[in-house]
Amino acid sequence: MKKFLCFSVLLTLTIAAAHAQSLQEFVQEKQQMPVLQGALWGGTAAYTAQPDKPLFALHEQTRLTPASTLKLLTSAAALQTFGPEHRFETRLYASAAPDENGVLHGDIYLQGGGDPTLGSTRVVGSEKWQTVAQKWVAAIEQAGIKKIEGGIYADVSLFEGPSVAPKVNWENMGNYFAAPVSPLCFNDNSFEVHFAPQIVPGQPVKVAYTVPDVPGLQLKSFVFTDGKSNKDNAYVYGAPQQYELKIFGTIPTSLTGFSIKAALPDPALFAAQALQQLLSAKGISVTQPAQTLSETPDYSTMQLLHTYQSPQLKDIVTIVNKRSFNLYADMLLRQLAVHAGKKGSLENGLYELKAFLKKNKIAGEYDTVLHDGSGLARDNLLTPQTLLNTLVFMSKSPYFKQYYNSLATPDDRGDLLVLRRFLKPLKRVEQVRVKGGTIDSVKAAAGYVYDADGQLIAFVMIANNLASKDESLLRFHEDVIKKLLILPENQ
């Protein structure tokens, strides 16, 4: 019996070794694809139980731009640091109790706790910003406050430094996918720009209105209609705190108007302004204009009126990975610093992420060059091996289920890599989880595959310096995943 078992194990390893060689040859042959001429492709794959025996490896130790696959590192560190059930809190304070006439001779404070989902409806359990603000109003009313002789302050002291990574390019800055981080996020730190209908191609398009209405905002449109495209190619140009924004590019012709999303110049200030407007509508006047506050006040002397909790971290991480949402990833990066007792700055967050990678032997000193937690910056660099090590590490984590489920299935429209076409007929959708990554000249895919025997494989594929958007590269990546799915059978 023992001899038969040894023979069976040996046969399995022999077949796997044959597959490893064929996969290695396959990825090497594919380097001659036209789309990869002048480009650089790196990748690797391995059974998570035997990570030191790669099924294929090419340029796995070369630093490459990972695009959004970088989120695999940030979300792993967040889950390991906080646990999947962690919730972030936003607190509402009054500086004093109201007098007998209901007058608060003092101020209202919104203490930003770094909840990325505040006032968003992206995450299961989150509520729209109007609902959140109405709960704050209800708490103020319940405290007996009928008038505020003071102001409303949005406390943003939890974070410091630039709210958008300096390496994010100018074309992206100002758009919702590069929205600035804030200890007091609100409505995903974005707003909608609605254009007036224009059905004639090549004509200028005017801005009709925004949702919500942002006080002090000034928009100038240099957008034209494109009768040959149904895609949004309009970009908002503006930096954080800048209220004069310009929009360039094209949008499709439309009978009903077209809309895009832009970044709020100051999300925390907008939250305080929204609260003040709702209070005014309720007849509760505030004598001072809403403001932000960068120095932490003494909350020990104040009255806590309300605590708002975020959804659980596991549900936030699902949006980070499955929807590839940059804002949430960059918020979690800064929360790593806060957890370590530091200010939630980009610099401190990157330090803690690198410390996490080093502590868990995921990456060496020169394996990564990181500038954000989302992968939006083109200057981010890491080796494919680092990504593979992250996936292997998380496969052994008590939070692997939450991590695995945060990645997109091949029939999930949320991520940038769509694999529906080839996996649906194979009925193997649940055996694959993918994190895609796409920015200028970069396409990447990383994740997990269960082989024909139910054994877990981690894989990474990154292409850099692409000059074409030819989708043949995606078909190559799909073919690699298909070959992993049928392991350890003979081909």
C-alpha positions, -999 to +999 in steps of 0.1 A: +000+000+000+028+024+009+046+016-024+014+024-043+009+057-024+045+067-031+041+058-068+008+079-069+025+109-054+055+105-077+032+103-107+013+134-096+046+153-092+058+141-125+027+152-143+028+186-125+065+190-135+056+182-172+029+209-170+053+233-154+076+229-183+048+232-209+035+263-191+070+278-190+074+271-227+040+286-234+046+319-217+080+322-233+066+315-268+039+342-262+066+368-257+067+370-295+032+383-297+029+415-317+013+433-287+044+425-266+070+437-291+091+463-273+071+457-241+081+438-209+061+409-195+067+392-162+048+366-143+048+335-122+025+309-107+028+282-080+007+260-058+002+278-025+013+246-007+046+246-027+054+282-035+091+275-040+083+253-071+069+277-097+047+263-125+062+291-146+084+321-140+096+348-163+111+381-151+095+373-117+122+393-099+120+423-121+103+454-107+072+462-129+044+487-126+015+467-111-014+491-117-044+481-095-029+447-086-011+467-059-044+468-041-037+431-032-010+443-009-029+471+007-060+450+013-040+421+027-022+445+052-056+460+062-072+427+069-043+414+088-040+446+108-076+453+117-094+420+111-124+416+088-151+428+113-134+461+121-155+493+117-143+529+115-162+556+134-172+592+129-182+611+159-204+642+164-197+665+194-211+697+209-186+718+227-211+725+255-247+718+266-274+742+254-288+768+277-324+767+289-335+783+257-318+756+236-290+779+225-256+763+221-230+789+230-203+770+212-195+748+183-204+715+167-176+692+157-175+664+132-145+642+141-132+625+111-123+589+119-111+579+084-142+560+074-139+557+036-175+548+032-192+577+050-221+589+030-216+563+002-239+536-010-211+514-026-207+491+004-233+467+019-247+485+050-236+520+041-260+549+037-262+578+013-248+611+025-282+627+030-292+600+054-260+603+074-264+641+076-300+637+087-289+614+116-265+641+127-294+667+126-316+643+147-288+639+173-285+677+176-322+681+180-323+653+206-297+672+226-321+701+228-301+724+206-323+749+188-297+775+178-259+774+175-241+806+183-209+793+168-198+772+139-196+736+125-161+723+123-149+693+103-120+679+122-094+665+097-065+662+121-063+624+118-045+627+085-018+651+073+002+657+041-010+656+005-044+641+000-035+628-035-003+610-041+022+634-058+029+608-085-007+607-097-007+625-131-026+657-138-050+641-162-064+618-135-064+644-107-098+660-104-117+629-115-136+606-091-111+578-095-084+600-081-105+617-055-085+631-025-085+611+007-099+628+039-104+618+075-140+629+068-149+613+035-183+621+022-202+607-008-171+589-020-155+624-022-171+630-055-200+647-073-217+643-106-214+668-135-245+668-158-242+682-193-269+698-213-282+676-241-263+680-275-272+657-304-249+673-330-214+658-333-184+681-328-203+707-309-194+723-275-213+710-245-224+731-215-226+720-179-262+720-168-259+712-131-241+692-105-253+666-080-249+675-052-247+713-054-212+721-041-210+756-026-184+778-043-178+755-072-170+770-106-169+747-137-157+756-172-165+731-200-143+727-230-160+694-239-173+685-273-196+658-286-183+627-304-208+611-327-186+580-333-181+569-297-204+560-269-176+563-243-168+590-217-136+607-227-140+638-206-115+646-178-118+671-150-087+691-143-083+704-108-063+699-076-075+693-040-089+725-025-093+740-059-129+752-067-123+764-102-123+733-124-120+728-161-133+699-181-117+688-214-124+660-238-154+644-255-187+628-246-212+609-267-241+628-284-271+626-261-308+633-262-311+634-224-278+648-213-247+630-201-229+629-168-195+622-154-181+621-119-155+645-105-136+648-072-149+670-045-123+698-038-127+695+000-149+666+011-147+674+048-158+710+043-187+698+021-198+674+049-199+703+074-217+725+048-243+698+041-250+695+079-254+733+082-278+734+053-300+707+068-299+724+102-310+756+085-339+738+068-350+725+102-349+761+116-317+756+136-295+786+127-257+785+128-240+819+132-206+810+117-198+795+083-187+758+082-150+753+085-123+725+086-100+721+115-065+706+113-057+707+150-074+682+173-096+699+199-100+686+235-130+662+231-128+652+267-146+684+277-173+680+250-206+662+248-207+632+224-239+634+204-236+606+179-213+579+167-216+566+131-200+533+123-189+521+089-197+487+074-173+459+083-138+460+068-143+428+048-171+446+029-149+476+023-121+454+010-145+438-014-151+472-030-113+478-030-106+447-050-137+437-068-145+472-079-109+484-079-118+515-060-088+537-056-101+560-028-109+532-004-074+516-010-056+549-003-078+555+028-068+520+041-032+528+035-034+558+058-053+538+084-023+515+087-004+545+100-032+556+123-032+520+138+005+523+145-001+555+165+010+579+137-006+606+117-024+592+087-001+605+060+009+589+027+045+586+039+035+569+072+011+546+055+037+535+029+062+529+058+037+506+076+028+488+044+065+481+037+070+470+073+041+446+069+057+431+037+091+428+055+078+413+087+060+386+068+089+380+044+067+390+014+092+415-001+128+424+003+142+459+006+145+464-032+115+445-043+091+474-042+090+511-050+056+524-038+039+558-041+003+550-031-019+522-019-041+519-050-018+515-079-029+547-097+006+561-099+025+550-129+057+551-109+048+523-085+070+493-089+070+458-075+082+423-086+057+397-097+072+375-070+061+400-044+025+397-056+028+360-056+042+360-021+013+381-009-013+357-024+005+328-008+007+345+025-030+353+026-039+317+015-026+307+050-043+336+068-073+331+091-089+358+069-083+340+036-120+335+029-127+372+031-096+380+010-105+354-016-141+365-018-130+401-023-116+393-057-136+393-089-150+361-104-147+358-142-184+367-147-182+398-124-185+431-143-168+450-115-131+445-122-113+456-153-104+421-165-134+403-180-130+366-184-167+357-189-163+346-225-141+316-220-149+304-185-187+304-186-188+274-210-164+255-188-186+261-157-156+268-136-164+304-127-162+297-089-127+282-093-111+315-103-106+348-085-089+377-103-076+412-095-071+431-127-050+462-132-050+487-161-034+521-165-016+537-194+007+511-210+000+485-183-022+455-180-020+430-152-039+402-136-033+383-104-053+359-082-061+323-075-072+292-094-083+258-081-070+231-103-089+200-114-080+183-080-091+213-060-056+224-051-050+261-049-027+279-073-017+316-071-007+334-103+006+368-114+009+383-149+020+419-156+027+436-189+045+470-190+053+495-218+025+485-240+020+506-271-013+491-281-046+483-264-049+451-284-069+426-264-049+397-276-029+402-244-060+395-223-066+363-244-030+353-235-037+358-198-070+338-202-052+310-218-027+308-189-056+306-164-073+279-185-041+258-184-039+263-146-075+251-143-068+217-159-037+209-139-025+183-131-041+165-161-021+158-192-025+182-220 
